């Protein structure tokens, strides 16, 4: 299939998903109401849940090229609430495989309870989010893929069996927290027995509006990981991330400064992400991003998702510049990403991780 026909297929899928865009917007958005199976006046409900993501990617570098269209994610399940108890069950399915081989794993498989003071406790399998993009759901990213600082430090399996608690500090609602204890078991379902554990603690603070911003938030994430050779995590004992979000009118600026202390042969590393974006209209947005990574030792850095299909070696120093545009048909529930990026990674040891090239991604994202 040619590059043109692959990208055209995404646009055709958008047209299928959006037949009512030229009619009343309210009628189009109401299509998501079909996911609501039951609800009552007390706020109890049972809904379908899921997401479908499609990528058309073209990457060309001095080391080679990659060009393909693929189903990036497909998840389907249910979520519900009764009183102060909520439940979620969702499966990850690979649409690139034959039907009999398409099931990957459970993502969400959990129960949660809401208590006074906005405190929420969640148990069993759920997301363990840290770093700027790691704690942002793939449903609500502003770029087709998470930044490469998150890709290197965050535990990209994302969903782990454990227990977490989050909410606002009682004394001040502008302070929020999230703390959890998780098994690093690599089970596709719920698992406690293999590998070891990691802990997560996150503390955030929202700032009052002033002459410089309308909204601002700072958050620090800390992870202690008891690294195990069979664990489903990255090989870092300690990870620290300091992220911030600012909004001033149509302008926004998101940042992340993070580091990890390596183990089992993994080098220490640190990195920086700067991501400004401009909300031109309710539906149209411009995004830029700069990512820098530095490894203390040779071969400590991974490339991103598609660059890694060209060069699977590791490097020492990484730069990426990304520029793109997003169109929101129904907020994050249905959107289109178009992004161009330049990536450079140096490898001072053996050149197997050296990379220098451009990439273009056209991506469709939908969730319900």
N, C-alpha and C positions, 0 to 999 in steps of 0.2 A: 504494500500500500504506500503511495507517495506521501510526501510531507503535506502537500496541499489537500489531498483527500482525507488525511487523518485530521487535519484541523477543520476541514469542512464538516466532518462527521460530528465534531463537538458542537459546531454552530447549528447543525440540524437537530441535535439533541436539545439544545437550548430552545429552538423553535417549537419542538414537541412539548417541552415543559411549560412554555409560555404562550399558549394560544390566545390568552385574554389580555395581552399587554396593550393592544390597541383599543380594547374596550375599557370598561370601568375597572380601575385598579383594585377597588374593594372586592369586586367579584373574583378577580384573579387570586387575591390573597386568601379568600375564603376557601380555596381548594385545600389548604392545610387543615381545615376543620374536619376533613374526612379521617384524619388520624385520631380524632377524639372519639373513643368508643363509648365512654360513659363519664358523666359528671353530674353532681348534684349541688344544691344550694349551699351545702356546708363546705364546699371546696374539695370534696373527695372526687377522684377521677381515675380512669384507666385509659391510657393512650398508647397508640403505636409509637415507636421511636426508631430512629435510624438515620443514616446518611449515605449518600452516593457521591463519589468523587471520581472524575475522569480527567486524565492528563494527556496532552499531546506535547512531547518534549523533543527539541532538537538541540544537541550540544556538539560543538566542533572545537577541537583543541589541537595543539602541536603534537599531542600524544595519540590522537585518534578521534573518533566521533561516535555519537549515539543518537539514534532517531527512532522513536517508537510512540505508539499510542497505547495507553493501558488504563485499566480500571485501578485507580489509586486506592480507594477504600469502598467497601460496601458493608454496612452494618444494619442489622434489623432486630427488633425486639419489642419489649413492652416496658412501660413505666407507669406507676400508679401511686396513689396516696389515699390513706384512710385515717382520718383523725390526725395524729401527730406522727404516724408511721408511714414511710415511703419505701418503695421497692423498685428495683430496676433489674432487667434481664435482657442482655443484648449480645448477639453473636457477630463475630467478624467473619466475613465470607469473601473468598477470592474469586471474583468473576473472570479472572484470566485463566482459571483452571476448568477442567471438565466438572460437571455437576457432582459426581461422586467424590471428587478430591477438593471441592471448593471450601469446605468448612475449615477455618483456621483455629478458632479459639473462642472462648467467652471473653468479652471485655467487661462490661458492667454485669455483676451478679451480686447484688448487695441489698441490705436493709439499712434504713436510717431512721433516726428518731429526733424530733425537734423538741427542744426544751425551752423554758422561759429564758428571756434575755438573748434570743436569737442563737442559742447554742444548738449545734447539730452534730450528732454522733453517727458515723457510718461504719458498718462492719461488713466483712467478706471482701469480694473483689471489686476494686474501684480505682479511679485515677490517682496517681501519686505525682502531683504537678509541682515543679520548681524550675527556676530560671524564667526569663521573660516569656519565651514561647512555649516552654514546657508546661507552664500553668495556664496557657491559653488553649482552649479546646480547638481541635482541627476544624470544627464547624465555624470558628470565628477568627481564623487567621486572616491577615491582610496580604499575605504572600502565598504562592502555591505550596511552598514547603517551609518548615521551620528553619530559623537561622542556624548556621553551622556551629555556633557556640553552644546552643542548646543540643544540637545533634551530637557533639562530642562529650558533653558533661551530663546531660539528662539521661535517665534510664528510659530509652526509647520504646521499650515494651509498654510503658505507661501504666498498665493495669496490673495491680498486685493484690494479693490477699492480705488483709490487715484490718486495722481499726484506726479511725481518725476522728478528730474533733475540731470543729471550727465555729467561729462566731465573732461577735464584737466584745471587747473588754467592757465589763459592767460599768466602770467609772467614766468611760468616754467612748461614744459610738463612732468617733473618727479613727479609733484604733481597732484593728481586726487581727485575728490569729488563725492559724491552721497547724495542727500537730498530728503526727501519725506514727504508728509502728507497723511495719510491713515485712512479710516474708519475701525473700528474694528467690523463692522457688520458681522454676520455669514452667510449671504446669500450665497447660492450655485451659484448664478449668480452675477450680479452687484448690490450692495446694499449700501445705505448711511444712512438709517433711524434709524435702531436699534443700540443699544450700544453707543459707543463713538468714540474716535480717538486716533491715536498715531503718533508721528513724528520720523523720522530716519535721522541721519546725519553721514556720513562716510567720512574720510579724509585719503588719502594714499600717501606714498612717496616711490619712487624707488631710490635705491642707486647705485652709480657707482661700476663697478667691481674693485676688488682689490685682494691681495694675498690670502684672506680667502674665497671669493665667486666670482662666475661669475655673479650671479644675486641676488638681495635682495630687499625685499619690506616690509614696515611696514604699518599697517592700524589700525586706531582707529574708532570704531563704537560707537555711542551713541543713545539710544532710550529713549524717554519720552512717557509713556503710561498712558493715563487717564483711569485707570482701571475701568471696568464696569462689573457687574455680568453677563450680557448677551454678553460680548465681546468674540471674537473668538481668544483671545490672552492668553498668560500666565499671571498670576497675579503678575506682576512686574511693579512698577512705573518707575524705572530707570534701564537701562541695559547698561553696559559699557564693551566693548571687545577690547583688544589690541592683534592683531595677527601679525605674521611675517612669511615670506617665504624666505628661503635661498637655493641657488643651487651652488654646486661646482663640476663640472664634472658630474659624474653619481650619486653623492650623493645629496639628498635634505633633508631639515628639515623645517617642518611647525609647528607652535606653536600658542597657544591661551591662554590668561589669561583673565578671564571674571568674572563679578559679577552682581548680581541683587538685588534690594531693593524690598522686597515683600510687598504685600497688600492683603486685604480680607482673612487674615489668612495664607497666604503664607510666609514662613520664608525667610529672607535674605540668600543668598548663594553665594559662589564663587567657582571657579574651574580652573584647568590647564590641557591643552592638549599638549603633545609632540609627534610629529609624524615624525620620520625619514623614508625615503624610498630610495631604491637603484634601479636605472634603469639599470639592467644588460645588456639587449639588447633593441633594438627598440620595441620588442614585449613582453619582460618578465621583471617583476618588483617585488621586495620584499618590503613589508611594515610592519612597526611596529608602535604601538601606546600605549601610556600610558595616562590614564585619571584619574584625581583626583577631587572629589567634596566634599565640606564641607558645611553643613547647620548650621546656627546660632542656630536654635531651632530644637526640635524634629520633625520628619516626614516632612521634607522639600524637600526631593530628590525623584525623580522618577527613576525607572529602565529603561533600554533600551527596544527596541521593543519586543524582544522575551522573555527576562527574565520577563518582565511585564505580560506575559501570564501565568507564573508560580506563581509569587507573585505580587499582585496588590497594596500592601501596600507601604508606603513611609518610607525612612530611614534618617539617619543623616550624614553618611560619606560613601564615595563610592570610590572604586579603580577598575580599569580595565586595563588589559594588553592584547593587541591584536597582533597577528602575522599572516601574510598572504602573498599570492602570487597572482599576476594578470597576465593574458595573454591577450594581445591586438591583436585581429585579424585584426581590421581596426581602430587603435587608439581607442578613447573612443566610436566610433560609434558601435563597437561590441567587447565586452570583457567578460572575465570570472574571477570572484573573488573566491578564496578559503581562508577562514580565520578561525583561532582558537582563542578563547578568554577565559580568566579567569576573573570572576567578583565577587567582594566581596562588600556587602553593610551591614553596621551595623545599628541597630535600638535600641537606648538606651531607648525608651519609652515603647513600648509594644510588640516588636519583630515581628509585623505583616509585617514589611518591610525588615526583615533580609533576606539576600541572599548570597549563597556561591556555585558557580558552574562553569562549563565549557560549552562552546558552539562552535559548528562547523557550518559554513554556506558556501554553494556552491551557487553562484549566477551568473546568466546570465544577462547582460545589453546590450541593443541595442537602438539606436535612429537614426532618419533620419530627 
